[in-house]
Amino acid sequence: MRTSRLPLAALLTSLAACTVNGPREPAPEPAPTATAPTTAAPTAPTAPPTSSAPPAQASGDEALLGSWTSAACAPRKYERVLSFGKDGSFTAEDRVSPCPPKVACVWSGIVHHKGTFKRSGGTIALSVAEASQGRGAQPFPATLAVDPRTGVPAETGEDGKLCPYQR
């Protein structure tokens, strides 16, 4: 559908020609109006968003960045997957009882955690900002150890032994 815009004067002239009795002459075609091309005004560059979490680089340990997996670690009897980001954030999945493939489940069986982390020496402090609900999940740890032999994150098990994470 093609539409055209007529100036107000042309519309009023056409309307007046319709209301006059007597022979009508065709209204002249309005001349096309030229429009100036528009250009966007230059904008000032915006600063990148800031994060309230300290960047991981500030901790001096980029080796933590990325995803880590831990099998069961007493009393936790299920797999946990942690991911550490450059911006000092982390996500975690407690795979309490994942829904089997090709089966409809009421609950996915995975509890999600999100927050920030900060390494200080041999400890990683985890501050949870969001967590989903789930049945059977153990309390999420507030801290992880850094295994002094390997430098990988580890949870302290029920017996005091370290349960290291793996890539």
Disulfide bonds with the S-S distance in Angstrom:
Cys73-Cys163 2.03
Cys99-Cys105 1.88
